[in-house]
C-alpha cells in the first residue's frame, strides 16, 4: 500500500472511507522531527504514517520489545526449549481495516494471518453457541444468531423489550455515548430483557473483552461493540490470528520497514516527561537526557500517559491534564500458558470462550494455528494451552487464581486431568483502559490544546466506530494525520464499518421511538 493510499476494506460494500488531509506526497525542505512515545499498535501506526512521508521519527518504547500489549519475548522451558511468551491471544477481526492496513506494509496479502473456522462459546450449564453458521450480513446476522442459539427460545423473544433494543440497530458516534454512557452494560441488557442465558453465554463474554465487569462497563461501549462486530458490519464475527508469535509475524518485519524509512527505534528507553519549549517544539526527557522534537505523539497506555502527564506540568493546558489524570485502569487480568506432556482431543477448537467457569474466560489451543507451538507439539507430543481470566479482583491471591484456572481447564477439557504440566508461565497485568459508566467525557481525543501534541491509543475517544486494537491503529493514523495537515502533507486514508444502522426502516422507527 502506498503512503496515503486507500487500504482494502474487506467484503462489506457499505464500509465507509475516511479521507486523510490533502497535500504534498512528502515533506519538502527540512523534515519535521517527531517523537512517538509508545511502541504498541497506536505508536507503530503513527510512526509508519509519518516516516513514509519523510518525517524524521524517533520512537521511544520503555520495554525491550515492540508491540505493547501484543509484545512477545523469549523464555526457556524446563525441557530446554526456547519459546516465545506473550500477553495472550488476540483476535484480528476482518473489520479491523486500519490495523490490517498497517500489517499490509510488510505482508500485502496478509499471508501471516490465518482464519479460525469458528468462535464457539460454552457455558458451564451445557449451553454452547457457535458463529460458524451465522449469516454475516445484518439484519440476517442477528436473526440467524437468535435462531441458532440455544439461549433464545420463543418465550424469550416474546419477553424482550423491542423499544429498548431499537437503539442497538442504529448506533452512531458520538450519539451512542450521549445516550448510553450513563448506564452500565449489564443495565442495558436488563432493559432489553435479553434472556439470562444469553447474558452469560454471549454478551458477558464480549463485554469482558474490555477487561471489565459488565456492571461497571459503560453501556455505550457495549452498544458500539454490537455495531462494529455484529449489527452494523457484514464482515461477521469470525477472525484471523497470526501464524507465528507476534514478534516474528508482526513487529520484527514492521520494525525493519520503519528503519528502512529512516525511523529511529529506541526500545528499552521510557520517557519521563515532556516539556514545551517557548521557542517552539518540545523537549522529551529520558534517563539518558532530554532531546528537542518539533512534535510529539503520546501513544502510551493509560498508566503510562498518566505518569508522563503528572511529570509534565506545562504540557498542553491544565484542564486537559486534569482529565488525563482522572483516567482509570481496568482491573488486573491473568494469562496462563501451559505446556502439557500430552495433546488435548483433536476436536478441540483453537479458541473457546467460556462462561460460568469461575474466573476462566477463554481457552486457546495454540498448536491449532501458531507455528512455534505446533512445532513444539509435534516434537514432544504435547499441547500448548492458554487460559485467560479478566477483571480479577484486586488483591486476589495470585497463586490461588492460577490454580483455579488450571482446575477449570480440567473441567472444560477433562482429558487434561491426567496431563503433566511440563512448564507454565503466568502473566499478571493491569494496564488496559477502563471505560466506566460516565467516563467518556474524560477520555482524551486525538488533538489537544497544543497543535504539536497528539494522542493515540485504544483509550482515545474518536468520532469513528472503532474499538480495541482497531481503535489503537485508527487513532495512531489520525494522530499522524493531524500533524501532517499542519505541514501541508497528505495523510493516511482510513476505512471504518458503516457509521449508522444498516436498515433504513429500523433507523426510522428508532428515531420515532426516541422522540
Buried (B, 14 or more C-beta within 10 A) or exposed (E): BEBBEBBBBBBBEBBBEBEBBEBBEBBEEEBBBBBBBBBBBBBBBBBBBBBBBBBBBBBBBBBEBBBBBBBBBEEEBEBEBEBBBBBBBBBBBBBBBBBBBBBBBBBEEBEBBBEBEBBBBBBBEEBBBBBBEBBBBBBEBBEBBBEBBBBBEEEBEEEBEEEBBBBBBBBBBEBBBEBBBBBBBBBBBBBBBBBEBBBBBBBBBBBBBBBBBBEBBBBBBBBBBBBBBBBBBBBBBBBBBBBBBBBBBBBBBBBEBBEEBEBBBBBEBBBBBBBBEEEEBBBBBBEEEEBBBBBBBBBBBBBBBBBBBEBBEBBBEEEBBEBBEEBBBBBBBBBBBBBBBBBBEEEBBBBBBBBBBBBBBBBBBBBBBBBBBBEBBEEBEBBBBBBBBBBBEEEBEEEEBBEBBBBBBBBBBEBBEEBEBBBBBBBBBBBBBBBBBEBBEBBBBBBBEBEBBBBBBBBBBBBBBBBBBBBBBBBBBBBBBBBBBBBEBBBBBBBBBBBBBBBEEBBEBBEEEEE
